[in-house]
């Protein structure tokens, strides 16, 4: 029998919203989800026009998330999961309302504006029994998952050095009020106190944690706002101390001319090192001590089931950002279906959830505190 599609509603992501379109594409790639409802904008005219663009029925085009949750819960064909793609300040109230109504949630990162909000959501997830998925999408790339397996298998030996970076150039100059993406990301009321740190620094942090599976205990940070008048950081330097003895460095910047989306990670152990870059995601470098560097490509015979499950085309046919994002949605679908059957799916251990979100907020808080205290080593 054909498995029914999972019905989802979206909050945010209307006309002109980049990330909303990405989520919808990712949800469609494996044809596991169906968009049935939405509260796509805080402006009623844009919400309704955006819903019409996406062929959402007029009676399911809502002008508030509260109305949407209430109406969808009362329908026999109502949305089963809510996808949240709003600016950061709306993640908490929308997710809270969904969880209190017993609805599963898929939320863009960072999970909330503050650690206190994240901790409250964690309690709600636990008490409600609902699913909560967080779209740290770079952990969906097949070779990132392969890198995690190499570390877990001891191929690198005891880890010593972890370097993660994520530079961009797009905020090198002050942005105008008409730049919707920049305006909310540089507004503490909507983004939270962290700018570049929360927007992309958390991606670099999550990638380092995901691959190494080692906790960060303390950080020493220096944040800067290079653009005059910008109230949030636009450049981040952080030193990391891991629980098992490894040392790390993290750099994220949105004022680095020439850098488009330069997420990169390098991990070095006693026996070998690995390197992966998001702008060339179909290759990973595996470097054993005193041996030639090996270029590992994304192909089905890589010898990893968890990596191969996210490969849709033969080796040499590039896959990237949208497919990596879609891998998370494929995992979400498998987990949600298993939960409906009273089971736990094996991919539960591979997808970011509320715990990842809380840890990300602990990282943000510790980095802000450390930088504010002139680089004092600060515990997460």
C-alpha positions in Angstrom: 0.0 0.0 0.0 1.1 3.5 -0.7 2.1 5.5 2.4 0.0 8.6 2.7 1.8 11.9 2.5 2.3 13.8 5.7 0.1 16.9 5.8 1.9 20.0 6.9 1.2 23.7 7.5 3.7 26.5 7.3 4.0 29.6 9.5 6.0 32.3 7.7 7.7 31.8 4.4 5.4 34.0 2.2 6.3 36.1 -0.8 9.9 37.1 -0.8 11.0 34.8 2.0 14.0 32.7 0.9 14.0 30.0 3.5 10.3 29.2 3.2 10.7 28.3 -0.4 13.7 26.1 0.4 11.7 24.2 3.0 8.9 23.7 0.5 11.3 22.4 -2.2 13.0 20.1 0.3 9.7 18.7 1.5 8.7 18.0 -2.1 11.9 16.3 -3.4 11.0 12.8 -2.0 7.2 13.5 -2.3 6.6 12.6 1.4 4.8 15.8 2.4 1.8 17.8 1.3 1.4 21.5 2.1 -2.3 21.9 3.1 -2.4 25.2 5.1 -0.5 28.2 6.1 -0.2 31.5 8.0 2.4 32.7 5.6 2.8 36.3 6.7 1.9 38.7 9.6 0.3 40.9 6.9 -3.1 39.5 6.0 -3.0 40.6 2.3 0.4 39.0 1.8 -0.6 35.9 3.7 -3.6 35.3 1.5 -1.8 36.2 -1.8 1.1 33.8 -0.8 -1.3 31.0 -0.1 -3.0 31.5 -3.5 0.5 31.4 -5.1 1.0 28.0 -3.5 -2.5 26.6 -4.3 -3.5 26.5 -0.7 -7.3 26.4 -0.4 -8.7 29.8 0.5 -10.3 28.5 3.7 -6.9 27.2 4.9 -5.1 30.5 4.2 -4.9 32.0 7.7 -3.9 35.4 8.8 -2.7 34.3 12.2 -0.9 31.2 13.5 -3.3 31.0 16.4 -6.3 30.7 14.1 -4.4 28.2 11.9 -3.6 25.8 14.8 -7.2 26.0 16.2 -8.8 25.3 12.8 -6.4 22.6 11.7 -6.7 20.7 14.9 -10.5 20.6 14.4 -10.3 19.2 10.9 -10.2 15.4 10.2 -7.8 16.2 7.4 -5.9 18.8 9.3 -2.2 19.5 9.3 -0.2 16.9 11.2 3.0 18.9 11.5 3.7 22.7 11.5 6.8 24.0 9.8 8.1 27.3 11.3 10.1 29.6 9.0 9.6 33.0 10.6 12.3 35.4 11.9 13.8 34.1 15.2 11.6 36.0 17.6 8.5 34.1 16.4 10.0 30.6 16.7 9.1 30.3 20.4 5.5 31.5 20.5 4.6 29.5 17.5 6.3 26.3 18.6 4.9 26.7 22.1 1.3 27.1 20.7 1.8 24.0 18.5 3.2 21.8 21.3 0.5 22.8 23.7 -2.1 21.8 21.0 -0.3 18.5 20.6 1.1 19.2 17.1 4.5 18.1 15.8 6.9 20.8 14.9 9.7 21.3 12.3 11.5 24.6 13.1 14.2 26.6 11.4 17.3 27.4 13.4 18.3 28.9 15.9 15.5 27.3 17.9 14.6 30.5 19.8 16.0 34.0 20.7 17.1 33.1 24.2 18.2 30.1 26.2 15.3 30.5 28.6 12.8 30.1 25.7 14.7 27.0 24.5 14.6 25.4 27.9 10.9 26.0 28.1 10.3 24.5 24.7 12.4 21.5 25.8 10.1 20.9 28.7 7.1 21.2 26.4 8.5 18.7 23.9 9.1 16.2 26.8 5.6 16.7 28.4 3.7 16.8 25.1 5.3 13.8 23.5 5.4 15.6 20.2 8.1 15.4 17.6 10.4 18.5 17.3 12.8 18.7 14.4 15.4 21.5 13.9 16.6 22.2 10.4 20.4 22.4 10.7 20.4 21.3 7.1 24.2 20.9 6.6 24.1 17.7 8.7 22.0 16.2 6.0 24.8 16.1 3.4 25.8 12.5 2.7 29.6 13.2 3.1 29.0 15.0 6.4 27.3 11.9 7.7 30.2 9.8 6.3 32.6 12.0 8.1 30.8 11.4 11.4 31.0 7.6 10.7 34.8 7.9 10.1 35.3 9.6 13.4 33.0 7.1 15.2 34.9 4.2 13.7 38.2 5.5 15.1 39.7 6.1 11.6 41.1 9.4 12.8 42.3 8.1 16.2 41.9 10.3 19.3 40.8 13.8 18.1 43.1 16.7 18.7 42.1 19.7 16.6 38.7 20.8 15.2 38.4 23.9 12.9 35.1 25.2 11.6 34.5 28.3 9.7 31.6 30.0 8.0 32.4 33.3 6.2 30.0 35.3 4.0 30.3 38.8 2.5 26.7 39.9 2.1 26.6 42.3 5.1 30.0 43.9 4.5 28.2 47.2 4.0 25.2 48.6 5.8 22.0 47.3 4.3 19.0 49.4 3.4 15.6 49.1 5.0 14.3 47.5 1.8 16.6 44.5 2.3 14.1 42.2 4.1 16.6 39.5 4.9 19.2 41.9 6.4 16.8 44.0 8.3 15.5 41.4 10.6 18.8 39.6 11.0 20.5 42.8 12.3 17.6 43.7 14.6 18.1 42.4 18.1 14.3 42.5 18.7 13.8 39.9 16.0 17.1 38.1 15.7 18.1 38.0 19.3 21.3 39.5 20.8 23.4 37.4 18.4 23.7 38.5 14.8 26.2 36.5 12.7 26.8 34.2 15.7 23.1 33.1 15.7 22.6 33.1 12.0 25.6 31.1 10.7 27.9 30.6 13.7 25.5 28.1 15.1 25.7 26.2 11.9 29.5 25.9 12.2 29.1 24.9 15.8 26.4 22.3 15.1 28.5 20.8 12.3 31.5 20.4 14.5 29.4 18.8 17.2 27.6 16.5 14.7 30.8 15.2 13.1 32.9 14.8 16.3 30.0 13.8 18.7 32.1 15.5 21.4 30.7 18.2 23.7 32.2 21.6 23.9 32.9 22.5 27.6 34.2 26.0 27.5 34.7 28.8 25.0 36.8 32.0 24.7 35.3 34.5 22.3 35.8 37.8 20.6 32.8 39.3 18.8 32.9 42.4 16.6 30.4 44.7 14.8 32.5 46.2 12.1 29.7 48.1 10.3 29.0 51.4 12.0 25.7 51.5 13.9 25.0 47.7 13.6 23.6 46.6 16.9 24.6 42.9 16.6 27.8 41.1 15.8 29.0 40.6 12.2 32.3 38.7 12.9 32.9 36.0 15.4 36.2 34.3 16.7 35.8 31.5 19.2 38.3 29.1 20.7 36.7 25.8 21.9 37.7 23.2 24.5 36.1 19.8 24.0 35.2 17.4 26.8 37.5 14.6 25.5 40.5 16.9 25.2 40.3 18.2 21.6 40.9 21.9 21.0 39.0 23.9 18.4 38.6 27.2 16.6 35.4 28.6 15.1 35.2 31.7 12.8 32.0 33.0 11.3 31.7 36.3 9.5 29.3 38.2 7.3 31.8 40.9 6.4 34.4 38.8 4.5 34.5 40.1 0.8 34.9 37.3 -1.7 33.2 34.7 0.6 29.8 33.6 -0.6 28.8 30.7 1.7 32.1 29.3 2.9 31.1 26.7 5.5 34.1 24.4 6.0 35.3 22.0 8.6 38.6 20.3 9.3 39.1 17.6 12.0 42.4 16.1 12.9 43.2 13.1 15.1 46.3 11.1 16.0 46.1 9.0 12.9 44.3 11.0 10.2 42.4 14.2 9.3 39.3 15.0 7.3 38.3 18.1 5.4 34.9 19.1 3.9 33.6 22.3 2.4 29.9 23.1 1.7 30.7 24.9 -1.6 32.1 21.7 -2.9 30.0 19.2 -1.0 30.4 16.1 -3.2 34.0 15.5 -2.1 35.7 14.9 1.3 39.4 14.7 1.9 40.7 11.8 4.1 44.3 12.3 5.0 46.1 9.5 6.9 49.4 10.3 8.6 52.4 9.8 6.2 50.2 8.8 3.3 48.9 10.6 0.2 45.7 12.5 0.6 42.6 10.6 -0.5 39.7 12.3 -2.3 36.4 10.6 -1.4 33.5 11.4 -3.6 29.7 11.1 -3.1 28.8 7.8 -4.7 26.6 4.9 -3.8 29.4 2.4 -3.2 31.0 4.5 -0.5 30.4 1.8 2.1 28.1 3.7 4.3 24.3 3.0 4.4 23.5 6.2 6.2 25.3 8.3 3.6 24.0 6.3 0.7 20.4 6.7 1.8 20.7 10.5 1.0 22.1 10.1 -2.5 19.6 10.5 -5.3 21.9 10.5 -8.4 24.9 8.5 -9.5 28.4 9.6 -8.6 29.6 12.6 -10.7 26.1 14.1 -10.9 26.4 17.0 -8.3 24.0 17.2 -5.4 24.0 20.1 -3.0 22.1 22.4 -0.8 18.5 21.5 -1.7 19.2 17.7 -1.6 21.0 18.0 1.7 18.0 19.9 3.1 15.7 17.3 1.6 17.5 14.5 3.4 16.4 16.0 6.7 12.8 16.1 5.5 13.1 12.4 4.4 14.4 11.6 7.8 11.6 13.6 9.5 9.0 11.7 7.4 10.4 8.3 8.4 10.5 9.3 12.0 7.0 10.7 12.0 5.6 7.6 10.3 7.4 5.3 12.8 5.9 7.3 15.7 2.5 6.9 14.2 3.1 3.1 14.4 4.5 3.3 18.0 8.0 2.7 16.9 11.4 4.5 17.0 13.2 5.0 13.7 17.0 4.6 13.5 17.5 8.0 12.0 16.2 9.6 15.2 19.8 9.7 16.4 21.0 11.5 13.2 18.5 14.4 13.0 18.8 17.7 15.0 16.1 18.1 17.6 15.2 20.2 20.6 18.4 19.1 22.5 20.5 20.4 19.6 18.6 23.6 19.7 19.1 24.0 23.5 22.8 23.3 23.1 23.1 25.9 20.3 21.5 28.5 22.6 23.9 27.6 25.4 26.7 28.1 22.9 25.4 31.5 21.9 24.9 32.6 25.5 28.4 31.4 26.5 30.0 33.2 23.5 28.2 36.4 24.2 29.3 36.3 27.9 32.9 35.5 27.1 33.2 38.3 24.5 31.5 40.7 26.9 34.0 39.7 29.6 37.0 40.4 27.4 37.5 36.8 26.3 37.1 35.0 29.6 36.8 31.3 29.3 33.2 30.5 29.8 31.4 27.2 30.4 28.4 26.1 28.2 
